[in-house]
């Protein structure tokens, strides 16, 4: 059974780490955050599973009840949000066989391929290099720092100027940089990499603008080797009724890039190997309600669930009030 780690905050504000395997979950004594547990594991030269075993078992806990009560946090954070970086890669997933074939036929027929199509096909060709080799670099984007990371049941607040607020059901890799600059993958989390697709579609060079939005992680950090195949469901609820629902696939078996290749092209930059920093890296998706013509509205609720995760990431859509920004000359 896969080990899952969660972060809990009681009504009094006391924090704790939860370990879950199958239907069993318990508090991990001695640690108030997964980051603290991971730093301990790195210092001891052991993995997270061994660190949990060594800590012993505290009180049993019902994670489903704690989730519904709003007491589960994102499965990673940092005391200083500026030292948590959210980034991602796109054009990494194969989609359905029909979709791939359609892409290839359109690409072959096109007199000039779009940059997006070229990048997708280059990923198919070189995104999974042999061990020890460097593969094709993917599209990459910056999403924000820890201030933009929303807890798994909290609302998304899109800016007043946003043209759209839409879901992106994904996996996110969670990383901690060791004291010697080595990136450590702590595990994977279910994610909603919330974006502004209308802005992106207007001009692909506005992709950077469209990604500067909040994002949310499911409450469970899946520890250990990443699954080859993950299948889940993404849905939108409006006034309590499902208005759109679709399955989505992830995991390396459904991707044109390996996790190792995506990780190499992120962490090859020195500035992303700063000791103590946390990285949340979104691996991309092939499933969007926007592609099916859905226009999300304030009050809509995004819900994403996928095994072996047992709890969803669920966020209501809200819009922020306008903010007037004036730049002063000193």
Phi, psi and omega per residue, in radians:
X1 nan 2.436 -3.101
X2 -1.280 2.411 3.049
X3 -1.421 2.304 3.066
X4 -2.158 2.407 3.119
X5 -2.008 2.468 -3.123
X6 -2.340 2.771 3.068
X7 -1.988 2.334 -3.025
X8 -2.153 2.481 3.015
X9 -2.266 2.114 -3.125
X10 -1.272 2.979 3.119
X11 -1.089 -0.427 3.116
X12 -1.511 -0.065 3.113
X13 1.690 -0.025 3.139
X14 -1.298 2.324 -3.091
X15 -1.773 2.687 3.120
X16 -2.724 2.841 3.047
X17 -1.836 2.423 3.096
X18 -2.010 2.395 2.985
X19 -1.904 2.376 -3.130
X20 -2.329 2.382 3.010
X21 -2.442 2.116 -3.035
X22 1.070 -2.263 -3.135
X23 -1.633 0.048 -3.091
X24 -1.748 2.323 3.104
X25 -2.496 2.505 -3.098
X26 -2.660 2.781 3.080
X27 -1.287 2.525 3.087
X28 -1.724 1.914 -3.052
X29 -1.095 2.474 2.953
X30 1.610 -0.007 -3.093
X31 -2.347 2.331 -3.136
X32 -1.758 -0.126 3.140
X33 -2.675 2.704 3.074
X34 -1.174 -0.611 3.094
X35 -1.060 -0.746 3.119
X36 -1.119 -0.703 3.090
X37 -1.094 -0.732 -3.127
X38 -1.188 -0.713 3.091
X39 -1.054 -0.689 3.088
X40 -1.102 -0.792 -3.124
X41 -1.076 -0.749 3.130
X42 -1.086 -0.779 -3.121
X43 -1.113 -0.579 -3.121
X44 -1.522 -0.153 -3.120
X45 1.248 0.544 3.139
X46 -2.169 2.942 3.105
X47 -1.589 3.022 -3.074
X48 -1.110 -0.682 -3.140
X49 -1.055 -0.739 3.123
X50 -1.178 -0.652 3.118
X51 -1.097 -0.678 3.099
X52 -1.163 -0.773 3.124
X53 -1.060 -0.780 -3.116
X54 -1.126 -0.521 -3.101
X55 -1.291 -0.375 -3.105
X56 1.475 3.129 -3.079
X57 -1.915 2.215 3.012
X58 -1.593 -2.680 -3.089
X59 -1.150 2.529 3.033
X60 -1.172 2.641 -3.108
X61 -2.547 2.522 3.140
X62 -1.653 1.740 -3.024
X63 -1.202 -0.540 3.112
X64 -1.135 -0.735 3.124
X65 -1.185 -0.681 3.133
X66 -1.187 -0.592 3.077
X67 -1.113 -0.857 -3.109
X68 -1.132 -0.461 3.114
X69 -1.442 -0.080 3.105
X70 1.372 0.406 -3.088
X71 -1.788 0.112 3.072
X72 -1.795 2.358 -3.092
X73 -1.755 3.068 2.930
X74 -1.012 2.565 -3.037
X75 -1.361 0.149 3.021
X76 -2.699 2.574 2.999
X77 -2.830 -3.100 -3.134
X78 -2.515 2.489 3.139
X79 -0.998 -0.575 3.070
X80 -1.975 1.840 -3.044
X81 -1.005 -0.393 3.115
X82 -1.184 -0.273 3.134
X83 -1.761 0.295 2.930
X84 -2.040 2.073 -3.081
X85 -1.932 2.271 3.074
X86 -1.888 2.185 -3.116
X87 -2.436 3.080 3.123
X88 -2.908 3.004 3.094
X89 -2.274 2.538 3.113
X90 -2.095 3.025 -3.135
X91 1.001 0.708 -3.048
X92 -1.915 -0.208 -3.032
X93 -1.910 2.526 -3.065
X94 -1.318 -0.568 -3.026
X95 1.262 -2.834 -3.132
X96 -1.333 2.814 3.109
X97 -1.067 -0.655 3.118
X98 -1.098 -0.759 3.136
X99 -1.114 -0.710 3.119
X100 -1.103 -0.791 -3.126
X101 -1.086 -0.705 3.127
X102 -1.105 -0.744 3.115
X103 -1.068 -0.784 -3.123
X104 -1.118 -0.764 -3.125
X105 -1.133 -0.724 3.123
X106 -1.161 -0.678 3.140
X107 -1.154 -0.734 -3.133
X108 -1.157 -0.569 -3.089
X109 -1.452 -0.376 -3.055
X110 -1.260 2.426 3.094
X111 -1.202 -0.654 3.093
X112 -2.407 2.132 -3.138
X113 -1.228 2.550 3.002
X114 -1.241 2.795 3.083
X115 -1.053 -0.668 3.131
X116 -1.085 -0.786 -3.137
X117 -1.139 -0.724 3.112
X118 -1.045 -0.758 -3.116
X119 -1.168 -0.690 3.106
X120 -1.076 -0.829 -3.109
X121 -1.190 -0.611 3.076
X122 -1.139 -0.618 3.068
X123 -1.153 -0.727 3.060
X124 -1.025 -0.681 -3.077
X125 -1.329 -0.711 -2.961
X126 -2.323 0.318 -3.072
X127 -1.479 -0.148 3.134
X128 -2.245 1.273 -3.095
X129 -1.229 2.843 3.049
X130 -1.173 2.768 3.116
X131 -0.937 2.327 3.122
X132 1.524 -0.120 3.117
X133 -1.866 2.770 3.116
X134 -1.787 2.228 -3.124
X135 -1.660 -3.040 -3.131
X136 -1.094 2.353 3.114
X137 -1.365 2.509 -3.082
X138 -1.594 3.028 2.863
X139 -1.033 2.606 -3.111
X140 -2.503 2.533 3.069
X141 -2.558 2.710 3.048
X142 -1.702 2.374 -3.074
X143 -1.949 -0.562 -3.137
X144 2.652 -3.055 3.091
X145 -1.881 -2.907 -3.048
X146 -1.080 -0.356 3.124
X147 -1.186 -0.318 -3.113
X148 -1.683 0.014 -3.124
X149 -1.565 2.082 -3.051
X150 -1.769 2.430 3.114
X151 -1.093 2.756 -2.937
X152 -1.101 -0.289 3.104
X153 -2.089 0.147 -3.079
X154 -1.560 2.796 -3.123
X155 -1.242 2.659 2.867
X156 -1.535 2.341 3.056
X157 -2.032 1.841 3.115
X158 -1.435 2.629 -3.126
X159 -1.091 2.763 3.118
X160 -1.049 -0.528 -3.088
X161 -1.506 -0.077 -3.099
X162 -1.077 2.473 3.081
X163 -1.604 -0.261 -3.092
X164 -2.840 2.709 2.958
X165 -2.412 1.879 -3.045
X166 -2.304 2.689 -3.078
X167 -1.384 2.731 2.958
X168 -2.485 1.776 -3.109
X169 -1.331 2.111 -2.994
X170 -2.546 3.038 2.835
X171 -1.792 2.555 3.047
X172 -2.178 2.354 3.009
X173 -1.488 2.395 -3.123
X174 -1.960 2.192 -3.003
X175 -2.289 2.621 3.040
X176 -2.296 2.319 -3.123
X177 -1.572 2.154 -3.142
X178 -1.265 2.995 -3.097
X179 -1.079 -0.458 3.138
X180 -1.612 0.147 3.118
X181 1.527 0.119 3.133
X182 -1.433 2.209 3.038
X183 -1.317 2.355 3.089
X184 -2.058 2.129 3.038
X185 -1.398 2.042 3.132
X186 -1.406 -0.516 -3.131
X187 2.768 -2.913 3.135
X188 -2.048 2.579 3.048
X189 -2.222 2.573 2.951
X190 -1.195 2.533 -3.002
X191 -2.555 2.677 2.916
X192 -2.084 1.820 -3.121
X193 -1.591 1.307 -3.050
X194 -0.986 2.305 -3.050
X195 -2.535 2.952 3.107
X196 -1.852 1.640 -3.005
X197 -1.341 -0.450 3.092
X198 -1.161 -0.768 3.098
X199 -1.076 -0.768 -3.142
X200 -1.106 -0.741 -3.079
X201 -1.202 -0.542 -3.140
X202 -1.002 -0.748 3.130
X203 -2.762 2.103 -3.059
X204 -1.050 -0.403 3.085
X205 -1.249 -0.132 3.018
X206 -1.597 0.158 3.110
X207 -0.939 -0.732 -3.115
X208 -1.032 -0.700 3.092
X209 -1.157 -0.733 -3.038
X210 -1.160 -0.404 -3.094
X211 -1.563 -0.229 -3.132
X212 -1.373 1.248 -3.110
X213 -2.411 2.984 3.063
X214 -1.183 2.890 3.028
X215 -2.559 2.795 -3.115
X216 -2.370 2.569 3.072
X217 -1.994 2.530 2.945
X218 -1.100 2.801 -3.006
X219 -1.283 -0.204 -3.016
X220 -1.833 2.285 3.005
X221 -1.720 2.019 -3.120
X222 -1.489 2.009 -3.016
X223 -1.641 2.556 3.061
X224 1.825 -2.888 -3.092
X225 -1.109 2.357 -3.130
X226 -1.136 2.429 3.072
X227 -1.112 2.538 3.102
X228 -1.240 -0.552 -3.044
X229 -2.411 2.181 3.031
X230 -2.236 2.266 3.137
X231 -2.210 2.245 -3.112
X232 -2.467 -2.937 3.135
X233 -2.322 2.457 3.066
X234 -2.103 2.280 -3.107
X235 -2.476 2.774 3.061
X236 -2.155 2.267 3.095
X237 -1.917 2.372 3.078
X238 -2.242 2.097 -3.085
X239 0.960 0.660 3.082
X240 1.447 -0.061 -3.118
X241 -1.927 2.463 3.105
X242 -1.291 2.078 3.135
X243 -1.786 -0.263 3.114
X244 -2.767 2.425 3.093
X245 -2.680 2.460 -3.114
X246 -2.737 2.494 3.019
X247 -1.264 2.703 3.023
X248 -2.408 2.694 -3.118
X249 -2.095 2.532 3.019
X250 -2.641 -2.965 -2.978
X251 1.581 2.743 -3.013
X252 -1.034 -0.531 -3.142
X253 -1.133 -0.284 -3.131
X254 -1.997 0.297 -3.063
X255 -2.153 2.676 3.075
X256 -1.547 -0.205 3.077
X257 -2.105 2.570 2.990
X258 -1.417 2.722 3.049
X259 -1.018 -0.727 -3.107
X260 -1.053 -0.672 3.137
X261 -1.204 -0.749 3.110
X262 -1.110 -0.695 3.129
X263 -1.157 -0.725 3.123
X264 -1.012 -0.818 -3.040
X265 -1.314 -0.204 3.005
X266 -1.550 -0.897 -3.010
X267 -1.471 0.029 3.049
X268 -1.193 -0.284 3.125
X269 -1.515 2.260 -3.084
X270 -0.995 -0.674 -3.053
X271 -1.157 -0.241 3.099
X272 -1.695 0.196 3.102
X273 -2.170 0.775 3.134
X274 -1.547 2.166 -3.029
X275 -0.907 2.286 3.063
X276 1.593 -0.255 -3.113
X277 -1.246 2.657 3.043
X278 -1.905 2.436 3.073
X279 -2.157 2.306 2.985
X280 -1.993 1.972 -3.029
X281 -2.060 2.065 -3.088
X282 -1.513 2.301 -2.989
X283 -1.633 -0.023 3.057
X284 1.711 2.977 -3.089
X285 -2.642 2.895 3.037
X286 -2.124 0.181 -3.006
X287 -2.265 2.051 -3.141
X288 -2.415 2.410 3.020
X289 -1.164 -0.523 3.139
X290 -1.027 -0.647 3.131
X291 -1.142 -0.374 3.110
X292 -1.701 0.216 3.064
X293 1.458 0.244 -3.137
X294 -1.436 2.273 3.045
X295 -1.883 1.920 -3.077
X296 -1.274 2.604 -3.097
X297 -2.178 2.749 3.016
X298 -0.962 2.397 -3.113
X299 1.670 -0.319 3.054
X300 -1.098 2.616 3.117
X301 -2.081 2.170 3.048
X302 -1.564 2.371 3.102
X303 -2.405 2.189 -3.111
X304 -2.241 2.293 -3.114
X305 -2.503 2.439 3.120
X306 -2.753 2.299 3.016
X307 -1.243 2.566 0.177
X308 -1.492 0.122 2.988
X309 -1.198 2.478 -3.086
X310 -1.852 -0.234 -3.107
X311 -2.079 2.611 -3.111
X312 -1.508 2.914 2.811
X313 -1.819 2.182 -2.978
X314 -2.391 2.107 -3.050
X315 -2.428 2.302 3.055
X316 -1.507 2.526 -3.115
X317 -1.577 2.226 3.057
X318 -2.293 2.880 3.100
X319 -2.138 2.367 3.138
X320 -1.325 2.730 3.026
X321 -1.241 2.635 3.117
X322 -1.044 2.529 3.115
X323 -2.160 2.233 3.089
X324 -1.603 2.120 -3.113
X325 -1.913 2.121 3.100
X326 -2.051 2.220 3.116
X327 -1.613 2.190 -3.119
X328 -1.781 2.482 3.073
X329 -1.641 2.242 3.119
X330 -1.743 nan nan
